[in-house]
Amino acid sequence: MRFLRLLLVLPFLGALGGVPTADAAPAKTTKGAAKETPLPKIEATGIPEFDAVFMKAKTIHETLDVEDKHLIEARTEVAIALGVAADQPIKVAFDELKKRANGKLKVALKGKMPRLEATEAIPENVQTGVDAVNRLLDAGEHLIDTGVQLAPEAKALADACVDFPAKLSTMGLDPMKLIESTKKVTNNVKATGGTPVRIDRLAKTSEGIFLDAKATFGE
């Protein structure tokens, strides 16, 4: 995760220089964020030692839910602006924008990440598409930045809860409480342990969007 920004920027630098790169092939992207097997929802267990970890992981998941939602919304806006089906790969929308722009768009770095710019006057419908794509790129960059910030804590929390299920049997809980707690703790450990993978998967979805933009407009 720490090197993701560099890995994203370098291919675009190649594109801006007009140099084809090996990763220029369109990345496989979907309607929204990365397809993922839903992780269990994290619930309070009533065990303070455990909940101190689980509730922090829950906050991370809630943040990722927001980032995921924003990416899906931005992806949908691109589809609407360019008149393509929302379930089509994002590359289809990018190709439509390129066709409409008729060679009048380029990829330019804005800060550390790329955005689309017009090289001359473009029709309003093309500008609408450009604005929508740039908002999508904004959402992808924000998701990546958020993931980079959250990744160390997510890893630490995943490591911290590994032994929680084994500890339950040593806590002297009555049988019914033990059964209830075991189910919650097991689900929470699965969700907390899967947090780093979820962050990485969402970041790769954003990376795919950037690579598709590069492949389309950086030629």
N, C-alpha and C positions, 0 to 999 in steps of 0.2 A: 504493500500500500504506500509506503514512503516514497517509492520510486515511480508510482503510477503517473504523476504529473509529468515527469521527465519523459516517460515512455510515450505519453500522449503528444507532447509538444514536438519531439524530434521528428516524427513522421510528417507533421505539418510543415516543419521547416524545410524538409525535402520537397514537399509539394509546392511551397511558395517559390522555391528555386527552380521549379519545373523539372525536378529529377524524379523519375519513377522509382518507387520503392517496393520492396517485396510484400509489404503489408497493405498495398493499395487495393487489394481485392475487397469487395464490399463485405462488411461484417454482417453476420446474420442477426437481425434485430426483430423485435416483435412489436405488437400494438402498444404495449406499455413498457414497464420495467421488465427486468429479467424474469423468465419463468422460474418459479421456485416452488418446491413442495412446502406448503404452509407449515410453519412451526407452531407448536402448541402455544396457546395464550398463557402468559405468566400470571399466576395467581399468588396472593399472599398465603403463606402456610400457617401463620401464627407462631412460627418459631423465629424469634428475633435474629439469631445467628444466621439463619438461612435467608430470611427476608432482607437483611442488610445487603446481601448480594443480589437476590432476585429482583428487588425493586429497582436497583440501578440498571439491571439488564432490561427490565420492562421499559424504563425511560428511553433507553437506546432504541428499542424496537418501535416505540411510539414516534421517535424522531425519524427513523427510517420509513415508517408508514407515511409520514408527511412528505418526505423527499420523493418517495415512490409515487404518491398521488400527484405531486407537482409535475413529475416527469411524464406521467400518463396524460395529464391535462394538456401539457405543452405539445406532446406528440399528437394528441387529438386535434389541437388547434392547427398544426401543420397540415394534417389531412384535410380539414375543412377548408383552409385557405387555398389549397391546391386542388381540391375537388377529387380526391382519391379516397378509396374506402379505408376506414380507420384500422381495419385488420390487415392491410397490406404492409409489407416491409417498408421501413422508412425510406429505403433507397428508391422506391417507386415514386414517392413524393418529391424526393430530391431530383430525380430524373425529369419529372414534370416541370419543376421550377427551372431547371437548366434549359429545357426546351423553350419555355416561355421567355426566358431572359435572352436567348439568342446570342450567347457569348459575351454578355455585358456584366457578368458577375465574376468576382474573384474571392479567394480566401485570403484574409489578412489577419495578422495577429493583433489582438486587442489585449494588452497586458501580456499574460502568459498563455492565453488560449485563443483559438481562431474564431472568427466570425465572418459572415458574408458581407461584401461591399459591392456596390454598383460601380462600374468603371465609367459609365455615362448614364444619361437620362434613361429611366425605365418606366414602363406603364404602371399605373396604380396597382393593378392586380399582381404584378410581379413584386412590387415593393411590399405589398401585404404578405406575400409568400416569404420574402427575405426577412421581414420583421418576425414572422412566426418561427422560421427556422432559427433565427438568432435567439429568440426566447427559449427555444428547445435546447440550444447549445448552452445558454445561461443555466438552465435547469440541470443539465448534465454536469456542468462544471461545479455547481453548488453541491450536487450530490457527491461528487468525488471529493471535494474539500471536506464535506461533513464526514464522509467515510474515513478519510485520513485522520481527522481529529478523534473519531470515536474508536478506531481500530485498536489502539493500545489498551484502553479500558475494557473493551469487549473481550480481548484475549485474556486479560487478567481475571475478569469475572468468570470466564469459561473455565479457567484453571482452578479458581477458588472453590467451585461447586462440585468438582469431580467426586469428592469423597462424601458428599452429603447423604446419598442413599444408604451407605454403609453405617453412617452415624445414627440413623433413625433407630435402629434396633438397640442402641445403647442408652436411649433417652428415657426408658421406663414408661413409655406411653401405653395406655390401655389398648387392647386389641382393635377396637373399632376406630379409635383415633389413629392408631398405627396404620391401618388399612387406608384411611382417608388421606393421611399425610404422605404415605408412600406414593399414592397416585399423583398428588400435586407435586411432590418433590421430583418424581421421575419426569413428569412433563416439563417442569421448570428447568431441570438440568438439561434436558434435550434442547429446549428453546435457548437457554443461555449458552450452551456449548455450540449451538449452530449460529450464533450471532456473527462471529468473524466471517464465516462462510457466506452469510447473507450480505454482509457489507461488501465482500469481494465480488459477489455475483451482481449486485446492483451497480457497482463501479464498472464492471465489465460491460454491462448494458450501455452505460454512458460512453464508455470507450468505443463501443461498436457504432454509436451514433456519430461520434467524431470521425471515426475512420470512414464511415459511409459518406460523410460530408467531404472529406478529403478526396476520396475516390471519385466523387462526382464533380466537384468544383475546383479541385487542385490540379487538374490535368493541364 
